[in-house]
Amino acid sequence: MNTEAQTQTESPNEQPSSGDAERKPRRKRRDSRGNSRKKSWSPSEFVVPAVADKKRFHDFNLPDDLMHAIADLGFEYCTPIQAATIEQALEGKDLIAKAQTGTGKTASFLMGVITDLLDFPLPEPRKLAEPRALIIAPTRELALQIAADAEGLVRYAGMSVVSLVGGMDFEKQRKALAKAPVDILVATPGRLIDFVRSKDVDLYHVEVLVLDEADRMLSMGFIPDVRTIIRHTPRKGPERQTLLYSATFSDEIMQLARQWTVDPVQIEIESESQVTDNISQKVFLVSAADKFKLLRNYLRINNVERAIVFCNRRHEARDLAEKLRRDGVKSALMSGEIPQNKRMKTMDDFRSGKIEVLVATDVAGRGIHIDGVSHVINYQLPEDPDDYVHRIGRTGRAGASGTSIAFACENDSFMIPEVEAGTGVKLECIHPDAALLEDLSAHPPQANDTGIQADVETPEEAMPAVEAQETAQQEPQQEPQQESSDRAPKSEQPEQKDLLAEADVPGSIESTDTQQKKPDES
């Protein structure tokens, strides 16, 4: 039996082991972050006028390589979380930051990390599989999104970004670690523990640790795994800068922050209401039997070209995606039962416009940024008001306008007051007009000529036999119980609970038991 979890127990103050005590600070952070490297591109080519009450990226004296990428991405002025945190991060301070999704927090910590690594280069040659920065995220989708954003920001910096997530080829990820020295490693807890225990990655030289969506990791029961990972990094303080981001500042989150940081700067960015003002919100009061009719007519009448429809449970999302596909809607399913390779293809097709309606469970509710999502439709109101905020945050991002529609029936309308209390917004509740409840026979289904099938099959049905065999060989770390639990009956719990399968439960039995502990048992 693996006893590592027992020997890695962390005290509240993250006391170092005897080996930790011998470690010396590898560097001192400097106050000025000048650019001494020769450049073929100059920030003078990226003109952004100064505006009162707005912070420009020019104002932080960021490295030219990073500014070049920022210019390519069209970033001009900082969001509030970026303006508040980038400067503190550049000074080497530990951070505890509270910000809602869609506020630009990913770019804020990535810019700090990249600047730090560029300003303090390590002597060559460097060893392989020893990342300088480690970013931990609770779900596969979020980790892959962060890695993609990092790739865009380091395109001129010559840095290596590697992602380690479950549901993907373990050996390919091992080869990525061995290809070149790793600057930024983005990982989910379970898969990272697998690599640490197999000694394929060494976290001893991590200089910056980022914990993204710490509240999500807490609610999903992954804090014991995060503790184990942190014990493999240098101790907090002069050897390791720690940046913790959370959507909430609960007592549990603040307790964790005290354990993992030293004199952190606490930053809280929140608008007058939790939900951005540029999202129009409306609730249709409708019977459960009329929901599909309402959805189809709404999509048709409003010519909706890119929407996410949220359901609470897998079987409901699966059935809805299939009904839409049969009605000629370019739709696909995004839930925990879809294999990772298919999920990635589905997201690519949604971005490119091949898919117009993405039917999703809360697996896609956080951290996924798809440009141009005009509508978010809650086919069922979520059972947790916080999930409502994160769902509708898929639209109206980065200042764009968006529309949120919710269908409230006899089964979930009681959630409206809780959602209003959680968002601070009085929702407009109306009855749909006659056109929205028109019989669907008046508008017969049209053929779906895209050739895209909704991924509504079970994992075994969705993959040919050879592909399924290859996937089984590539993913020895996955738990057999998870596959059977994907076919949950009508009484299954909300998809949020199934996110345990999304965040790469490591292979050992002991690790699985540890992950499923309640937060107060950690």
ZIVENCOR-V367779 format. One record per run of one state. SS is the DSSP state (helix for helix, strand for strand, loop for the rest). FROM is the first residue (numbers start at 0). TO is the last residue. Records with the same first field share a line. If there is no record, write none. Layout:
BEGIN
SS = FROM-TO + FROM-TO
END
This chain:
BEGIN
loop = 0-2 + 7-16 + 21-41 + 45-54 + 60-62 + 73-75 + 77-78 + 90-93 + 98-103 + 119-131 + 136-138 + 153-159 + 164-168 + 179-182 + 187-187 + 197-206 + 211-212 + 219-221 + 230-239 + 246-249 + 260-263 + 268-277 + 285-286 + 301-305 + 310-312 + 326-329 + 334-338 + 352-355 + 360-360 + 364-373 + 378-383 + 392-395 + 399-400 + 408-411 + 423-426 + 431-432 + 437-438 + 442-457 + 462-463 + 474-478 + 485-493 + 501-507 + 515-517 + 521-521
helix = 3-6 + 17-20 + 42-44 + 56-59 + 63-72 + 79-89 + 104-118 + 139-152 + 169-178 + 188-196 + 213-218 + 222-229 + 250-259 + 287-300 + 313-325 + 339-351 + 361-363 + 384-391 + 396-398 + 412-422 + 433-436 + 439-441 + 458-461 + 464-473 + 479-484 + 494-500 + 508-514 + 518-520
strand = 55-55 + 76-76 + 94-97 + 132-135 + 160-163 + 183-186 + 207-210 + 240-245 + 264-267 + 278-284 + 306-309 + 330-333 + 356-359 + 374-377 + 401-407 + 427-430
END
